[in-house]
Amino acid sequence: MTNETLDLACQLIARRSITPHDSGCQDILAQRLKTIGFQIENLRFGSVDNLWARRGTASPVFCFAGHTDVVPTGPLEQWKSNPFEPEIRDGKLYGRGAADMKSSLAAFITAIEAFVASHPEHNGSIALLITSDEEGPAVDGTVKVVNTLGARGELLDYCIVGEPTCSQQFGDTVKNGRRGSLSGNLTIKGIQGHIAYPHLAKNPIHLAAPAIAELSQIRWDDGNEYFPPTTWHTSNINGGTGATNIIPGTVNMQFNFRFSTASTVDSLKSRVHAVLDKYGLEYALTWTLSGKPFLTPNATLASALRDAVIKITQVEPQLSTSGGTSDGRFIADICKQVVEFGPRNETIHKLNEHVDVADLERLSKIYQLVITKLLL
């Protein structure tokens, strides 16, 4: 199994699949799946290739989800080897996507192949949902596939997203949820004028300052058993013409909430508006919801994954909701139990990205044990 998973990971890494390009990765996966009885559906939205593959028609439906796209390489001269020519050095597999997340994709396939070979008449269904738009805008990828599946009543029971979750050692972390992300683009209006005649102008920067100070000090919620408290942070602020003698007419700021299930989108919005209105500001505010928070309690899927990790690695994984967003936020709309598990994330998006070769076999075995637990 080591060679099969490693060989497939190398095939995928060799494809220059920078977002939103798939570069033939999904064809490689689809061909392997066809030979073991999967029905293949290619779903292209805009410039994004998506793969939906399923074996069986019954419930429960167990799904693996992931992405073939990778982030840009950065300066090629700073890589020790070509990022799209996989290379093994000192027991590590190097290449862009080695950790995020082509090794997980390879482990999906070899785990499924081994399971089907042993249990060709298994219960339920096995599925894969693969996109090439996770590292990009994420508007024509998983979210569109989920909408398509939901519209035809095709729901999932269990889903493992193969994101790299482990921190200090392989097996130490399972993500059982993610915080939501809500951004605001705020423009506060004033009156432009000569800085020597402030009584004829209205400085929006000064007007905004007390509101910003108050927003930065609010405790939005206390979090809960699985989530830390919700946070609010300013990411950008711009005002002025560049001249030192002009009071600007507007100031623009952008901010972001990373929020838990202890708050709602509506409650956060209303509290922000209440602060802005309190200070009598004239403003325009537009909102962008990148993803709602999702949470999978320590139930059937998380328990099966935990037991598999312990059996293969002798490491007891901790449940975590830390980090940024993932496509799990979309899948949660059609699946009650969504968790994430994959290799170590120490080098993701970095120069000389790599994964321990020994972890490939262990990852495949963990995935296979979870399928076996849930579909037999």
C-alpha positions as CSV (number, residue, x, y, z in Angstrom):
1,M,0.0,0.0,0.0
2,T,2.9,2.4,0.7
3,N,4.1,2.2,-2.9
4,E,0.6,2.6,-4.3
5,T,-0.3,5.6,-2.2
6,L,3.1,7.2,-2.7
7,D,3.1,6.6,-6.5
8,L,-0.4,8.1,-6.9
9,A,0.6,11.1,-4.7
10,C,3.6,11.6,-7.0
11,Q,1.4,11.5,-10.1
12,L,-0.8,14.2,-8.7
13,I,2.0,16.4,-7.5
14,A,3.5,16.3,-11.0
15,R,0.3,18.0,-12.4
16,R,0.7,21.8,-12.3
17,S,-2.8,22.4,-10.9
18,I,-2.6,25.9,-9.6
19,T,-6.1,27.3,-8.8
20,P,-8.5,27.1,-10.5
21,H,-6.8,24.5,-12.8
22,D,-7.2,20.8,-12.2
23,S,-4.6,19.9,-14.9
24,G,-6.0,16.3,-15.3
25,C,-5.8,15.3,-11.7
26,Q,-9.5,14.5,-11.5
27,D,-9.2,12.3,-14.6
28,I,-6.5,10.2,-12.8
29,L,-8.8,9.8,-9.8
30,A,-11.8,9.0,-11.9
31,Q,-10.1,6.3,-13.9
32,R,-9.1,4.5,-10.8
33,L,-12.6,4.8,-9.4
34,K,-14.3,3.6,-12.6
35,T,-12.5,0.3,-12.5
36,I,-14.0,-0.5,-9.1
37,G,-17.6,0.4,-9.9
38,F,-18.0,4.1,-9.3
39,Q,-20.4,6.2,-11.3
40,I,-18.5,9.3,-12.4
41,E,-20.0,12.8,-12.9
42,N,-17.9,15.7,-14.1
43,L,-19.5,19.0,-13.0
44,R,-17.9,22.1,-14.5
45,F,-18.9,25.5,-13.3
46,G,-17.2,28.5,-14.8
47,S,-13.5,27.7,-15.1
48,V,-13.7,25.1,-12.3
49,D,-13.6,21.4,-12.7
50,N,-15.4,19.3,-10.1
51,L,-15.8,15.5,-9.7
52,W,-18.7,13.7,-8.0
53,A,-18.1,10.0,-7.9
54,R,-20.3,7.4,-6.1
55,R,-20.4,3.7,-5.6
56,G,-23.8,2.4,-4.5
57,T,-27.2,3.9,-4.2
58,A,-28.2,3.1,-0.6
59,S,-27.7,4.8,2.7
60,P,-25.6,5.5,4.7
61,V,-23.5,7.6,2.3
62,F,-19.8,8.0,3.3
63,C,-18.0,10.7,1.4
64,F,-14.4,11.8,1.1
65,A,-13.9,15.5,0.0
66,G,-11.0,17.4,-1.1
67,H,-9.3,19.6,-3.8
68,T,-6.8,19.1,-6.5
69,D,-5.8,22.8,-6.8
70,V,-2.8,24.1,-5.1
71,V,-1.5,27.6,-4.2
72,P,1.3,29.2,-6.4
73,T,4.8,28.1,-5.7
74,G,6.4,31.4,-4.8
75,P,10.1,32.0,-5.9
76,L,11.2,28.8,-7.7
77,E,14.8,29.6,-7.0
78,Q,14.1,29.2,-3.3
79,W,12.9,25.6,-3.7
80,K,15.4,22.9,-3.2
81,S,13.8,20.9,-6.1
82,N,11.2,21.6,-8.7
83,P,7.8,21.9,-6.9
84,F,6.1,20.0,-9.7
85,E,8.7,17.2,-9.9
86,P,8.0,15.2,-6.8
87,E,11.2,14.2,-5.0
88,I,11.9,12.0,-2.0
89,R,14.7,13.2,0.4
90,D,15.4,11.9,3.9
91,G,12.1,10.1,4.1
92,K,10.0,13.1,3.0
93,L,8.0,13.7,-0.2
94,Y,8.6,17.2,-1.5
95,G,6.4,19.1,-4.0
96,R,3.6,21.7,-4.1
97,G,0.5,20.0,-2.8
98,A,2.4,17.2,-1.0
99,A,0.7,18.2,2.3
100,D,-2.2,20.3,1.0
101,M,-3.7,18.0,-0.1
102,K,-2.6,15.6,-2.8
103,S,-1.3,13.0,-0.4
104,S,-4.8,12.9,1.2
105,L,-6.3,12.4,-2.3
106,A,-4.0,9.5,-3.0
107,A,-4.9,8.0,0.4
108,F,-8.6,8.3,-0.3
109,I,-8.2,6.2,-3.5
110,T,-6.0,3.5,-2.1
111,A,-8.1,3.2,1.0
112,I,-11.3,2.8,-1.1
113,E,-9.6,0.3,-3.4
114,A,-8.5,-1.8,-0.5
115,F,-11.9,-1.7,1.2
116,V,-13.8,-2.6,-2.0
117,A,-11.5,-5.4,-2.8
118,S,-12.2,-6.9,0.6
119,H,-15.9,-6.0,0.8
120,P,-17.3,-5.7,-2.7
121,E,-20.9,-6.0,-1.4
122,H,-20.6,-3.4,1.3
123,N,-23.5,-1.6,2.8
124,G,-24.4,1.9,1.9
125,S,-22.5,4.1,-0.6
126,I,-19.0,5.5,-0.9
127,A,-18.6,8.9,-2.6
128,L,-15.9,11.4,-3.5
129,L,-16.5,15.2,-3.9
130,I,-13.4,16.8,-5.4
131,T,-13.0,20.4,-6.6
132,S,-10.2,22.6,-8.1
133,D,-11.4,25.8,-6.5
134,E,-10.7,25.4,-2.8
135,E,-7.6,27.6,-2.7
136,G,-9.2,30.3,-4.8
137,P,-12.5,32.2,-4.6
138,A,-14.4,29.0,-3.8
139,V,-17.5,30.1,-5.7
140,D,-17.6,27.5,-8.5
141,G,-16.4,24.5,-6.6
142,T,-17.7,22.6,-3.7
143,V,-20.5,25.1,-2.9
144,K,-21.9,24.6,-6.4
145,V,-21.7,20.8,-6.2
146,V,-23.4,20.8,-2.8
147,N,-26.2,23.0,-4.2
148,T,-26.5,20.5,-7.1
149,L,-26.7,17.5,-4.8
150,G,-29.1,19.2,-2.4
151,A,-31.4,20.2,-5.2
152,R,-31.9,16.6,-6.2
153,G,-32.1,15.4,-2.7
154,E,-28.8,13.6,-2.6
155,L,-27.6,13.9,1.0
156,L,-24.6,12.6,2.8
157,D,-24.4,10.9,6.2
158,Y,-20.7,11.1,6.9
159,C,-17.9,13.2,5.3
160,I,-14.1,13.3,5.9
161,V,-12.4,16.3,4.3
162,G,-8.7,15.5,3.7
163,E,-7.3,18.8,4.8
164,P,-3.9,18.7,6.6
165,T,-4.9,18.9,10.3
166,C,-2.1,17.5,12.3
167,S,0.3,19.8,14.1
168,Q,3.1,18.4,16.2
169,Q,2.8,14.8,15.1
170,F,0.8,12.8,12.7
171,G,-2.5,11.9,14.3
172,D,-2.7,14.6,16.9
173,T,-5.6,16.6,15.6
174,V,-9.0,16.1,14.1
175,K,-11.0,19.1,13.0
176,N,-14.7,18.7,14.0
177,G,-15.8,22.2,13.0
178,R,-14.7,25.6,11.8
179,R,-15.5,29.1,12.7
180,G,-17.6,31.2,10.4
181,S,-16.2,34.2,8.5
182,L,-18.1,37.4,8.2
183,S,-16.5,40.5,6.6
184,G,-17.7,44.1,6.4
185,N,-16.7,46.9,4.1
186,L,-17.5,50.2,5.9
187,T,-17.3,53.7,4.5
188,I,-17.8,56.6,6.9
189,K,-18.7,59.9,5.4
190,G,-17.5,63.4,6.5
191,I,-17.0,66.7,4.7
192,Q,-13.7,67.4,2.9
193,G,-12.0,70.7,3.6
194,H,-8.8,72.7,4.2
195,I,-7.1,71.4,7.3
196,A,-6.6,75.1,8.4
197,Y,-10.3,75.6,8.5
198,P,-11.6,72.6,10.4
199,H,-14.9,74.3,11.3
200,L,-15.8,74.2,7.6
201,A,-15.2,70.4,7.4
202,K,-16.0,67.2,9.2
203,N,-13.2,64.7,9.7
204,P,-14.5,61.1,9.2
205,I,-11.3,59.6,10.7
206,H,-11.9,61.4,14.0
207,L,-15.6,60.5,13.9
208,A,-14.9,56.9,13.3
209,A,-12.3,56.5,16.0
210,P,-14.6,56.2,19.1
211,A,-16.7,53.6,17.3
212,I,-13.7,51.6,16.2
213,A,-12.4,51.7,19.8
214,E,-15.7,50.4,21.1
215,L,-16.0,47.6,18.5
216,S,-12.5,46.4,19.3
217,Q,-13.3,46.0,23.0
218,I,-16.7,44.2,22.7
219,R,-16.8,40.6,23.9
220,W,-19.1,39.2,21.3
221,D,-19.7,35.9,23.0
222,D,-17.9,33.5,25.3
223,G,-17.5,30.6,22.8
224,N,-18.5,27.2,24.0
225,E,-17.1,23.7,24.6
226,Y,-15.7,23.5,21.0
227,F,-15.2,27.1,20.0
228,P,-13.1,30.0,21.4
229,P,-14.9,33.4,21.7
230,T,-15.8,35.2,18.5
231,T,-13.2,37.8,17.4
232,W,-13.5,41.1,15.5
233,H,-10.5,42.7,13.8
234,T,-9.9,45.6,11.4
235,S,-7.9,44.4,8.4
236,N,-7.6,47.6,6.3
237,I,-8.2,51.3,6.8
238,N,-7.8,54.0,4.2
239,G,-8.6,57.7,4.1
240,G,-7.2,60.9,2.8
241,T,-5.8,62.2,-0.5
242,G,-2.1,61.9,0.4
243,A,-1.8,65.7,1.0
244,T,-1.1,66.9,4.6
245,N,-3.4,69.9,4.3
246,I,-6.7,68.3,3.4
247,I,-9.3,66.8,5.7
248,P,-10.7,63.8,3.9
249,G,-14.3,63.4,2.9
250,T,-14.5,59.7,3.6
251,V,-12.6,56.9,5.4
252,N,-13.0,53.3,4.4
253,M,-12.3,50.3,6.6
254,Q,-12.6,46.6,6.2
255,F,-13.0,44.2,9.1
256,N,-13.7,40.5,9.8
257,F,-15.5,38.4,12.3
258,R,-14.3,34.8,13.0
259,F,-17.3,33.6,14.8
260,S,-18.5,30.6,16.7
261,T,-21.8,28.8,16.9
262,A,-22.5,31.0,20.0
263,S,-23.3,33.9,17.7
264,T,-25.4,34.3,14.6
265,V,-24.8,36.4,11.5
266,D,-27.8,38.6,12.3
267,S,-26.7,39.2,15.9
268,L,-23.2,40.3,14.9
269,K,-24.5,42.6,12.2
270,S,-27.1,44.2,14.4
271,R,-24.5,44.9,17.2
272,V,-22.2,46.6,14.7
273,H,-24.9,48.8,13.4
274,A,-26.0,49.7,16.9
275,V,-22.5,50.9,17.7
276,L,-22.2,52.9,14.5
277,D,-25.6,54.4,15.0
278,K,-24.8,55.3,18.6
279,Y,-22.1,57.7,17.4
280,G,-24.4,59.3,14.8
281,L,-22.2,58.3,11.9
282,E,-23.2,58.6,8.3
283,Y,-22.0,55.5,6.7
284,A,-22.4,52.7,4.1
285,L,-21.7,49.1,5.1
286,T,-21.8,46.0,2.9
287,W,-21.4,42.5,4.3
288,T,-19.8,39.4,2.9
289,L,-20.5,36.0,4.5
290,S,-17.7,33.6,3.5
291,G,-19.0,30.8,5.5
292,K,-21.1,29.9,8.5
293,P,-19.6,28.0,11.4
294,F,-20.2,24.3,11.5
295,L,-19.7,21.7,14.3
296,T,-19.8,18.0,14.4
297,P,-20.1,16.7,18.0
298,N,-18.1,13.8,19.2
299,A,-20.5,11.3,17.6
300,T,-20.4,8.4,15.2
301,L,-17.9,9.7,12.6
302,A,-15.6,11.5,15.0
303,S,-15.5,8.5,17.3
304,A,-14.7,6.1,14.4
305,L,-11.9,8.3,13.2
306,R,-10.5,8.7,16.7
307,D,-10.4,4.9,17.2
308,A,-8.7,4.5,13.8
309,V,-6.1,7.1,14.4
310,I,-5.2,5.5,17.8
311,K,-5.0,2.0,16.3
312,I,-2.6,3.1,13.5
313,T,-0.6,5.8,15.2
314,Q,-0.9,5.1,19.0
315,V,-1.6,8.9,19.2
316,E,-4.9,10.1,20.7
317,P,-6.2,12.9,18.5
318,Q,-7.7,16.1,20.0
319,L,-10.8,17.6,18.5
320,S,-10.2,21.2,17.3
321,T,-12.1,24.0,15.5
322,S,-9.0,26.2,15.0
323,G,-7.7,27.6,11.8
324,G,-9.3,29.3,8.8
325,T,-12.3,28.2,6.7
326,S,-12.5,25.0,4.6
327,D,-15.0,23.5,2.2
328,G,-16.4,21.7,5.1
329,R,-18.5,24.8,5.7
330,F,-20.4,24.0,2.4
331,I,-20.7,20.3,2.9
332,A,-22.2,20.7,6.3
333,D,-25.4,22.0,4.5
334,I,-26.1,18.5,3.2
335,C,-24.2,16.4,5.8
336,K,-24.8,16.3,9.5
337,Q,-21.3,14.8,10.4
338,V,-18.3,16.5,8.8
339,V,-14.8,16.2,10.1
340,E,-11.3,16.9,8.7
341,F,-8.2,14.8,8.9
342,G,-5.0,14.7,7.0
343,P,-1.2,14.9,7.3
344,R,0.8,17.5,9.2
345,N,0.3,21.1,8.2
346,E,3.7,22.5,9.2
347,T,4.7,23.2,5.6
348,I,1.5,24.0,3.8
349,H,1.6,27.0,1.5
350,K,5.4,27.3,2.2
351,L,8.5,26.9,0.1
352,N,9.7,23.2,0.0
353,E,6.3,21.8,1.1
354,H,6.6,18.2,2.1
355,V,5.0,15.3,3.9
356,D,6.6,12.3,5.7
357,V,6.5,9.3,3.3
358,A,5.7,7.0,6.2
359,D,2.5,8.9,6.9
360,L,1.0,8.1,3.5
361,E,0.5,4.4,4.3
362,R,-0.8,5.2,7.8
363,L,-3.2,7.8,6.4
364,S,-4.6,5.3,3.9
365,K,-5.0,2.7,6.6
366,I,-6.9,5.1,8.9
367,Y,-9.3,6.1,6.1
368,Q,-9.9,2.4,5.3
369,L,-10.6,1.6,8.9
370,V,-13.2,4.4,9.1
371,I,-15.0,3.2,6.0
372,T,-15.0,-0.4,7.4
373,K,-16.4,0.8,10.7
374,L,-19.2,2.8,9.1
375,L,-20.2,0.6,6.1
376,L,-20.1,-2.9,7.5
